[in-house]
Amino acid sequence: MWTTESLWFEIALVSIVYALGNILMGHFEERTPKIRRVGKYLLTLLIICGLSVLFGRTVALICLSTLIFPVIFIHGYYLPRKKGINGWTGEPKRKYYEFRKWDTDIFR
């Protein structure tokens, strides 16, 4: 009954990654337009499924798993050391909003 030989496996993995990302880190995207967030998910899904069809599941899953490295670099090194923003909490909020080029009038 259960099989992992179809593209539904890749769809499930990408969906789980995005669900966990939105649960744990969604507060960083509070001012990002919803269409951009949905578009990012659909683009990732299209790329991973396309890689799986063209080059095999192993290549697709390796590409999906290597996406963690830019996240670690940005949140662990770039934001704290270069921008003075905590990579886990996004504080101070004013600096984070300026970094994202969001309106900072809410802090006045």
Residue pairs with C-beta under 8 A, 6 or more apart in sequence:
7 49
7 52
7 53
9 57
10 45
10 48
10 49
10 52
10 57
10 60
10 61
11 45
11 49
13 48
13 61
13 64
14 41
14 44
14 45
14 48
14 64
15 45
17 64
18 41
18 44
22 29
27 90
28 90
28 96
29 37
31 97
31 100
31 102
31 103
47 63
48 60
48 63
48 64
49 60
51 59
51 60
51 63
52 59
52 60
74 87
75 87
75 88
76 87
78 87
79 85
79 86
79 87
79 99
80 86
80 87
83 95
83 99
84 92
84 95
85 91
85 92
85 95
85 96
85 99
90 96
93 107
94 104
94 107
97 103
97 104
97 106
97 107
98 104
